[in-house]
Amino acid sequence: MNVREAVLQSIDDAQASFLEQGPSLVERAAKTAAAAAADAEGVDRDARFPYKAFEIAREQKLLGVMIPVEYGGFGASIYDVTDICYTLGRACASTAMIYAMHQTKVACVVRHGHGIPWMETMMRRVARDQWLLASSTTEGQNGGNIRASAAAVDHAGDTVSLVRDATVISYGAEADGLVTIARRATEAAASDQVLLALAKDDYSLKRTLGWETLGMRGTCSTGFELKVDCPSDRVFPESYDKIHAQTMTPFAHLCWSSAWAGIAAAAVTRAQAFVRKAARGAGGQMPPAAAHFTAAKMSLAKLRALIAANVDAFARAEHDERALSSLDFQSSITLLKVQASELAVETVMHAMRTTGLSGYRNDGEFTMGRHLRDVLSSPIMINNDRILANAATSTLMSGVPASLRD
Protein backbone atom coordinates (compact mmCIF):
# COMPACT_ATOMS: atom_id res chain seq x y z
CA MET A 1 0.00 0.00 0.00
CA ASN A 2 1.48 3.40 -0.98
CA VAL A 3 1.45 6.51 1.19
CA ARG A 4 -1.50 8.10 -0.56
CA GLU A 5 -3.63 4.98 -0.15
CA ALA A 6 -2.66 4.67 3.50
CA VAL A 7 -3.54 8.27 4.28
CA LEU A 8 -6.86 8.12 2.45
CA GLN A 9 -7.71 4.84 4.15
CA SER A 10 -6.99 6.42 7.53
CA ILE A 11 -9.77 9.02 7.13
CA ASP A 12 -12.12 8.14 9.96
CA ASP A 13 -15.70 6.91 9.67
CA ALA A 14 -17.09 10.23 10.85
CA GLN A 15 -15.62 12.07 7.87
CA ALA A 16 -16.78 9.42 5.42
CA SER A 17 -20.28 9.57 6.87
CA PHE A 18 -20.25 13.36 6.67
CA LEU A 19 -19.30 13.35 3.00
CA GLU A 20 -21.95 10.76 2.20
CA GLN A 21 -24.53 13.42 3.00
CA GLY A 22 -23.61 15.33 -0.16
CA PRO A 23 -21.31 15.50 -3.19
CA SER A 24 -17.74 14.26 -2.98
CA LEU A 25 -14.88 16.72 -2.74
CA VAL A 26 -14.06 16.00 -6.39
CA GLU A 27 -17.61 16.96 -7.41
CA ARG A 28 -17.56 20.07 -5.23
CA ALA A 29 -14.25 21.16 -6.74
CA ALA A 30 -15.53 20.54 -10.27
CA LYS A 31 -18.59 22.75 -9.72
CA THR A 32 -16.43 25.53 -8.33
CA ALA A 33 -13.94 25.18 -11.18
CA ALA A 34 -16.76 25.45 -13.74
CA ALA A 35 -17.86 28.76 -12.21
CA ALA A 36 -14.25 29.96 -12.05
CA ALA A 37 -13.58 29.10 -15.69
CA ALA A 38 -16.72 30.88 -16.89
CA ASP A 39 -15.62 34.10 -15.16
CA ALA A 40 -11.84 33.84 -15.58
CA GLU A 41 -11.53 36.19 -18.55
CA GLY A 42 -13.52 38.91 -16.82
CA VAL A 43 -11.60 38.49 -13.56
CA ASP A 44 -8.33 38.88 -15.46
CA ARG A 45 -9.49 41.77 -17.64
CA ASP A 46 -10.97 43.82 -14.78
CA ALA A 47 -8.47 42.76 -12.09
CA ARG A 48 -11.39 41.97 -9.81
CA PHE A 49 -11.92 39.39 -7.10
CA PRO A 50 -13.48 36.15 -8.47
CA TYR A 51 -16.80 36.60 -6.67
CA LYS A 52 -18.72 34.01 -8.68
CA ALA A 53 -16.15 31.27 -8.07
CA PHE A 54 -16.10 31.90 -4.33
CA GLU A 55 -19.87 32.10 -4.14
CA ILE A 56 -19.95 28.53 -5.46
CA ALA A 57 -16.98 27.52 -3.31
CA ARG A 58 -18.92 28.63 -0.24
CA GLU A 59 -22.04 26.80 -1.39
CA GLN A 60 -19.93 23.67 -1.84
CA LYS A 61 -18.32 24.16 1.62
CA LEU A 62 -14.85 24.12 0.06
CA LEU A 63 -13.37 26.81 2.29
CA GLY A 64 -13.68 24.60 5.37
CA VAL A 65 -12.68 21.24 3.89
CA MET A 66 -9.59 20.95 6.08
CA ILE A 67 -11.36 21.84 9.33
CA PRO A 68 -11.63 18.69 11.52
CA VAL A 69 -14.99 16.96 11.56
CA GLU A 70 -15.52 17.77 15.25
CA TYR A 71 -15.48 21.48 14.35
CA GLY A 72 -17.84 21.09 11.41
CA GLY A 73 -15.44 20.52 8.52
CA PHE A 74 -14.60 17.58 6.30
CA GLY A 75 -11.20 16.78 7.83
CA ALA A 76 -9.67 16.79 4.35
CA SER A 77 -6.08 15.64 3.83
CA ILE A 78 -3.19 17.39 2.13
CA TYR A 79 -3.97 15.18 -0.88
CA ASP A 80 -7.51 16.54 -1.06
CA VAL A 81 -6.46 20.17 -0.73
CA THR A 82 -3.68 20.03 -3.34
CA ASP A 83 -5.97 18.23 -5.77
CA ILE A 84 -8.53 21.03 -5.38
CA CYS A 85 -5.81 23.66 -5.97
CA TYR A 86 -4.82 21.82 -9.17
CA THR A 87 -8.43 21.60 -10.36
CA LEU A 88 -9.02 25.31 -9.73
CA GLY A 89 -5.70 26.19 -11.36
CA ARG A 90 -6.89 24.62 -14.61
CA ALA A 91 -9.91 26.95 -14.52
CA CYS A 92 -8.71 30.30 -13.11
CA ALA A 93 -5.26 31.01 -11.72
CA SER A 94 -6.41 33.79 -9.40
CA THR A 95 -9.14 31.61 -7.90
CA ALA A 96 -6.65 28.80 -7.35
CA MET A 97 -4.02 31.03 -5.74
CA ILE A 98 -6.55 32.65 -3.41
CA TYR A 99 -7.77 29.21 -2.41
CA ALA A 100 -4.19 27.99 -1.88
CA MET A 101 -3.33 30.95 0.34
CA HIS A 102 -6.55 30.57 2.30
CA GLN A 103 -5.92 26.88 2.97
CA THR A 104 -2.37 27.64 4.13
CA LYS A 105 -3.78 29.97 6.78
CA VAL A 106 -6.46 27.45 7.72
CA ALA A 107 -3.76 24.81 8.14
CA CYS A 108 -1.96 27.03 10.67
CA VAL A 109 -5.13 27.40 12.72
CA VAL A 110 -5.99 23.69 12.50
CA ARG A 111 -2.51 22.36 13.26
CA HIS A 112 -1.56 24.84 16.00
CA GLY A 113 -4.89 26.00 17.45
CA HIS A 114 -6.23 22.94 19.27
CA GLY A 115 -7.09 23.62 22.90
CA ILE A 116 -7.17 27.39 22.37
CA PRO A 117 -10.80 28.64 22.61
CA TRP A 118 -10.44 31.47 20.08
CA MET A 119 -8.66 29.30 17.52
CA GLU A 120 -11.32 26.61 17.89
CA THR A 121 -14.00 29.28 17.43
CA MET A 122 -12.27 30.38 14.23
CA MET A 123 -12.25 26.79 12.99
CA ARG A 124 -16.00 26.57 13.55
CA ARG A 125 -16.58 29.87 11.75
CA VAL A 126 -14.52 28.79 8.75
CA ALA A 127 -16.52 25.55 8.56
CA ARG A 128 -19.96 26.93 9.35
CA ASP A 129 -19.81 30.40 7.80
CA GLN A 130 -17.16 29.65 5.18
CA TRP A 131 -14.87 32.44 6.32
CA LEU A 132 -12.17 33.36 3.81
CA LEU A 133 -8.81 33.98 5.52
CA ALA A 134 -6.28 36.36 3.98
CA SER A 135 -2.54 36.40 4.55
CA SER A 136 -0.34 39.31 5.57
CA THR A 137 3.29 38.22 5.50
CA THR A 138 4.97 40.79 3.23
CA GLU A 139 5.93 43.97 5.03
CA GLY A 140 7.59 47.28 4.20
CA GLN A 141 10.89 46.80 2.44
CA ASN A 142 11.55 43.19 3.50
CA GLY A 143 11.07 41.94 -0.06
CA GLY A 144 9.18 38.84 0.96
CA ASN A 145 11.52 37.82 3.79
CA ILE A 146 8.83 36.53 6.10
CA ARG A 147 11.32 35.37 8.71
CA ALA A 148 12.03 38.95 9.78
CA SER A 149 9.39 41.40 10.99
CA ALA A 150 9.59 45.16 11.55
CA ALA A 151 6.22 45.71 13.22
CA ALA A 152 5.87 44.48 16.79
CA VAL A 153 2.96 43.42 18.95
CA ASP A 154 2.26 45.87 21.77
CA HIS A 155 0.84 44.17 24.86
CA ALA A 156 -1.53 45.95 27.26
CA GLY A 157 -3.16 43.61 29.77
CA ASP A 158 -5.51 41.25 27.96
CA THR A 159 -5.30 43.12 24.66
CA VAL A 160 -2.69 43.57 21.95
CA SER A 161 -2.21 46.13 19.22
CA LEU A 162 -0.16 46.23 16.06
CA VAL A 163 0.44 48.66 13.20
CA ARG A 164 1.91 47.05 10.11
CA ASP A 165 2.97 48.41 6.72
CA ALA A 166 1.53 45.48 4.77
CA THR A 167 2.72 46.14 1.21
CA VAL A 168 0.76 43.11 -0.02
CA ILE A 169 -2.41 41.58 1.42
CA SER A 170 -3.96 39.40 -1.25
CA TYR A 171 -7.77 39.76 -1.40
CA GLY A 172 -7.54 41.62 1.93
CA ALA A 173 -10.63 43.74 1.28
CA GLU A 174 -12.72 40.62 0.57
CA ALA A 175 -11.57 38.44 3.46
CA ASP A 176 -13.48 37.57 6.62
CA GLY A 177 -10.31 37.22 8.65
CA LEU A 178 -6.58 37.61 8.48
CA VAL A 179 -3.48 35.74 9.59
CA THR A 180 -0.39 37.88 10.05
CA ILE A 181 3.14 37.82 11.45
CA ALA A 182 4.82 40.30 13.80
CA ARG A 183 7.68 40.61 16.25
CA ARG A 184 6.76 39.13 19.61
CA ALA A 185 7.22 42.48 21.41
CA THR A 186 8.78 45.88 20.85
CA GLU A 187 12.10 44.77 22.33
CA ALA A 188 12.20 41.45 20.42
CA ALA A 189 14.56 40.68 17.56
CA ALA A 190 13.22 40.78 14.02
CA SER A 191 13.29 36.97 13.82
CA ASP A 192 11.52 36.48 17.19
CA GLN A 193 8.04 36.33 15.72
CA VAL A 194 4.49 35.35 16.55
CA LEU A 195 1.49 34.55 14.39
CA LEU A 196 -1.91 36.18 14.90
CA ALA A 197 -5.27 34.85 13.69
CA LEU A 198 -7.75 37.71 13.43
CA ALA A 199 -11.44 38.17 12.74
CA LYS A 200 -12.50 41.15 10.63
CA ASP A 201 -13.59 43.05 13.75
CA ASP A 202 -10.05 42.79 15.15
CA TYR A 203 -8.40 45.02 12.55
CA SER A 204 -8.79 47.83 10.06
CA LEU A 205 -7.24 48.29 6.63
CA LYS A 206 -6.23 51.51 4.89
CA ARG A 207 -5.25 51.05 1.27
CA THR A 208 -1.76 52.30 0.41
CA LEU A 209 -0.89 50.56 -2.90
CA GLY A 210 -2.81 49.39 -5.95
CA TRP A 211 -2.62 46.15 -7.98
CA GLU A 212 -2.12 46.77 -11.70
CA THR A 213 -0.09 43.75 -12.70
CA LEU A 214 0.80 41.49 -15.60
CA GLY A 215 -0.93 38.42 -14.20
CA MET A 216 -2.70 36.96 -11.16
CA ARG A 217 -4.81 40.08 -11.40
CA GLY A 218 -7.82 38.66 -9.59
CA THR A 219 -5.86 38.06 -6.38
CA CYS A 220 -6.21 41.81 -5.72
CA SER A 221 -2.94 41.83 -3.78
CA THR A 222 -3.02 45.50 -2.84
CA GLY A 223 -1.04 47.17 -0.07
CA PHE A 224 -2.60 48.29 3.21
CA GLU A 225 -1.77 49.86 6.50
CA LEU A 226 -2.93 47.16 8.88
CA LYS A 227 -4.04 48.29 12.34
CA VAL A 228 -4.84 45.60 14.91
CA ASP A 229 -6.54 46.07 18.28
CA CYS A 230 -7.82 42.83 19.71
CA PRO A 231 -7.82 40.36 22.63
CA SER A 232 -4.47 38.72 23.30
CA ASP A 233 -5.85 35.24 22.59
CA ARG A 234 -5.53 36.02 18.89
CA VAL A 235 -1.79 35.39 19.25
CA PHE A 236 -0.64 31.78 18.83
CA PRO A 237 1.25 30.55 21.93
CA GLU A 238 3.77 28.69 19.77
CA SER A 239 6.60 30.73 18.28
CA TYR A 240 6.35 31.43 14.59
CA ASP A 241 9.59 29.66 13.70
CA LYS A 242 7.97 26.35 14.62
CA ILE A 243 4.72 27.12 12.77
CA HIS A 244 6.73 28.30 9.76
CA ALA A 245 8.72 25.07 9.49
CA GLN A 246 5.97 22.60 10.32
CA THR A 247 2.97 24.16 8.57
CA MET A 248 3.32 27.50 6.81
CA THR A 249 6.09 26.54 4.40
CA PRO A 250 4.92 22.99 3.60
CA PHE A 251 1.31 23.97 2.96
CA ALA A 252 2.20 27.15 1.07
CA HIS A 253 4.67 25.45 -1.24
CA LEU A 254 2.51 22.37 -1.84
CA CYS A 255 -0.67 24.35 -2.47
CA TRP A 256 0.97 27.06 -4.58
CA SER A 257 2.79 24.46 -6.66
CA SER A 258 -0.45 22.57 -7.24
CA ALA A 259 -2.15 25.76 -8.43
CA TRP A 260 0.75 26.48 -10.81
CA ALA A 261 0.59 22.91 -12.08
CA GLY A 262 -3.09 23.49 -12.82
CA ILE A 263 -2.22 26.54 -14.93
CA ALA A 264 0.37 24.49 -16.80
CA ALA A 265 -2.13 21.67 -17.34
CA ALA A 266 -4.66 24.12 -18.78
CA ALA A 267 -2.06 25.39 -21.24
CA VAL A 268 -1.12 21.83 -22.26
CA THR A 269 -4.79 20.99 -22.79
CA ARG A 270 -5.16 23.98 -25.08
CA ALA A 271 -1.98 23.04 -26.98
CA GLN A 272 -3.26 19.49 -27.40
CA ALA A 273 -6.50 20.77 -28.91
CA PHE A 274 -4.48 22.93 -31.32
CA VAL A 275 -2.31 20.01 -32.48
CA ARG A 276 -5.33 17.75 -33.00
CA LYS A 277 -7.16 20.39 -35.02
CA ALA A 278 -4.08 21.19 -37.10
CA ALA A 279 -3.42 17.49 -37.79
CA ARG A 280 -7.02 16.89 -38.87
CA GLY A 281 -6.82 19.86 -41.23
CA ALA A 282 -3.57 18.54 -42.76
CA GLY A 283 -4.74 14.99 -43.36
CA GLY A 284 -3.02 13.64 -40.25
CA GLN A 285 0.28 15.46 -40.72
CA MET A 286 1.58 17.00 -37.51
CA PRO A 287 2.16 20.78 -37.41
CA PRO A 288 5.79 22.00 -37.38
CA ALA A 289 5.85 22.77 -33.66
CA ALA A 290 4.36 19.44 -32.51
CA ALA A 291 7.68 18.59 -30.85
CA HIS A 292 7.04 21.39 -28.39
CA PHE A 293 3.81 19.69 -27.40
CA THR A 294 5.75 16.55 -26.50
CA ALA A 295 8.13 18.70 -24.46
CA ALA A 296 5.17 20.35 -22.74
CA LYS A 297 3.68 16.98 -21.79
CA MET A 298 7.04 15.79 -20.46
CA SER A 299 7.55 18.96 -18.45
CA LEU A 300 4.05 18.71 -16.97
CA ALA A 301 4.69 15.08 -16.03
CA LYS A 302 7.88 16.08 -14.20
CA LEU A 303 6.06 18.88 -12.41
CA ARG A 304 3.23 16.63 -11.24
CA ALA A 305 5.68 13.92 -10.12
CA LEU A 306 7.72 16.47 -8.17
CA ILE A 307 4.64 17.75 -6.35
CA ALA A 308 3.32 14.23 -5.70
CA ALA A 309 6.66 13.16 -4.17
CA ASN A 310 6.66 16.15 -1.84
CA VAL A 311 3.01 15.63 -0.87
CA ASP A 312 3.88 12.02 0.01
CA ALA A 313 6.89 13.16 2.03
CA PHE A 314 4.78 15.63 3.99
CA ALA A 315 1.99 13.09 4.54
CA ARG A 316 4.54 10.68 6.04
CA ALA A 317 5.94 13.31 8.38
CA GLU A 318 3.06 15.68 9.14
CA HIS A 319 2.62 14.48 12.73
CA ASP A 320 6.34 13.94 13.39
CA GLU A 321 7.96 17.17 14.57
CA ARG A 322 11.45 15.74 14.32
CA ALA A 323 10.96 14.62 10.74
CA LEU A 324 9.41 17.95 9.73
CA SER A 325 12.38 19.80 11.22
CA SER A 326 14.98 17.61 9.53
CA LEU A 327 17.44 19.23 7.17
CA ASP A 328 16.46 16.96 4.29
CA PHE A 329 12.73 17.66 4.59
CA GLN A 330 13.14 21.42 5.03
CA SER A 331 15.51 21.63 2.07
CA SER A 332 13.20 19.61 -0.15
CA ILE A 333 9.99 21.46 0.74
CA THR A 334 11.68 24.85 0.43
CA LEU A 335 13.23 24.09 -2.95
CA LEU A 336 9.95 22.63 -4.20
CA LYS A 337 8.76 26.20 -4.70
CA VAL A 338 11.74 27.00 -6.91
CA GLN A 339 11.59 23.81 -8.96
CA ALA A 340 7.82 23.82 -9.40
CA SER A 341 7.66 27.45 -10.45
CA GLU A 342 10.41 27.01 -13.04
CA LEU A 343 8.82 23.85 -14.44
CA ALA A 344 5.40 25.51 -14.62
CA VAL A 345 6.80 28.40 -16.65
CA GLU A 346 8.71 25.98 -18.89
CA THR A 347 5.57 23.94 -19.51
CA VAL A 348 3.45 26.93 -20.48
CA MET A 349 6.19 28.24 -22.76
CA HIS A 350 6.37 24.91 -24.59
CA ALA A 351 2.58 24.90 -24.90
CA MET A 352 2.64 28.42 -26.33
CA ARG A 353 5.35 27.53 -28.85
CA THR A 354 3.22 24.56 -29.88
CA THR A 355 0.40 26.86 -30.89
CA GLY A 356 2.59 29.55 -32.44
CA LEU A 357 0.72 32.66 -33.53
CA SER A 358 -2.61 31.09 -32.51
CA GLY A 359 -1.40 31.01 -28.92
CA TYR A 360 0.23 34.41 -29.15
CA ARG A 361 -3.04 36.02 -30.19
CA ASN A 362 -5.43 37.21 -27.48
CA ASP A 363 -8.58 36.74 -29.56
CA GLY A 364 -8.61 33.06 -30.51
CA GLU A 365 -9.60 29.72 -29.05
CA PHE A 366 -5.96 28.71 -28.46
CA THR A 367 -4.74 31.90 -26.79
CA MET A 368 -2.09 31.37 -24.11
CA GLY A 369 -1.75 34.97 -22.94
CA ARG A 370 -3.55 34.65 -19.61
CA HIS A 371 -1.86 31.37 -18.72
CA LEU A 372 1.59 32.75 -19.48
CA ARG A 373 1.02 36.01 -17.62
CA ASP A 374 -0.35 34.21 -14.58
CA VAL A 375 2.36 31.56 -14.39
CA LEU A 376 5.13 34.15 -14.69
CA SER A 377 4.20 35.26 -11.18
CA SER A 378 5.43 31.96 -9.75
CA PRO A 379 9.22 32.57 -9.74
CA ILE A 380 8.63 36.09 -8.37
CA MET A 381 6.25 35.20 -5.51
CA ILE A 382 8.87 35.00 -2.73
CA ASN A 383 11.64 35.41 -5.25
CA ASN A 384 13.43 32.23 -6.29
CA ASP A 385 16.80 33.97 -6.05
CA ARG A 386 16.15 34.75 -2.38
CA ILE A 387 15.18 31.15 -1.66
CA LEU A 388 18.24 29.73 -3.42
CA ALA A 389 20.57 32.14 -1.63
CA ASN A 390 19.06 31.31 1.77
CA ALA A 391 19.16 27.56 1.05
CA ALA A 392 22.82 27.49 0.05
CA THR A 393 24.16 26.63 3.52
CA SER A 394 21.61 23.93 4.31
CA THR A 395 21.96 22.23 0.94
CA LEU A 396 25.74 22.22 1.36
CA MET A 397 25.32 20.41 4.69
CA SER A 398 22.87 17.86 3.30
CA GLY A 399 24.39 14.57 2.16
CA VAL A 400 24.32 13.19 -1.35
CA PRO A 401 22.20 9.98 -1.58
CA ALA A 402 24.21 6.77 -1.99
CA SER A 403 21.42 5.00 -3.89
CA LEU A 404 18.26 5.77 -5.85
CA ARG A 405 16.02 4.91 -2.91
CA ASP A 406 17.86 6.65 -0.08
Salt bridges, closest charged atoms under 4 A:
ASP39 OD1 - ARG48 NH2 2.81
GLU41 OE2 - ARG370 NE 3.29
ASP44 OD2 - ARG373 NH2 2.65
ASP46 OD1 - ARG45 NE 3.29
ASP46 OD2 - ARG48 NE 3.52
ASP83 OD2 - ARG4 NH2 3.05
ASP129 OD2 - ARG125 NE 2.37
ASP129 OD2 - ARG128 NH2 3.02
GLU139 OE1 - ARG164 NH2 3.78
ASP176 OD2 - ARG58 NH2 2.93
ASP192 OD1 - ARG184 NE 3.05
ASP202 OD2 - ARG234 NE 2.96
GLU212 OE2 - ARG217 NH1 2.94
GLU225 OE1 - LYS227 NZ 3.95
ASP233 OD1 - ARG234 NH1 2.91
GLU238 OE1 - HIS112 ND1 2.65
GLU238 OE2 - LYS242 NZ 2.99
GLU318 OE1 - ARG111 NH1 3.91
GLU321 OE2 - LYS242 NZ 3.52
ASP363 OD2 - ARG361 NH2 2.75
GLU365 OE2 - LYS277 NZ 2.69
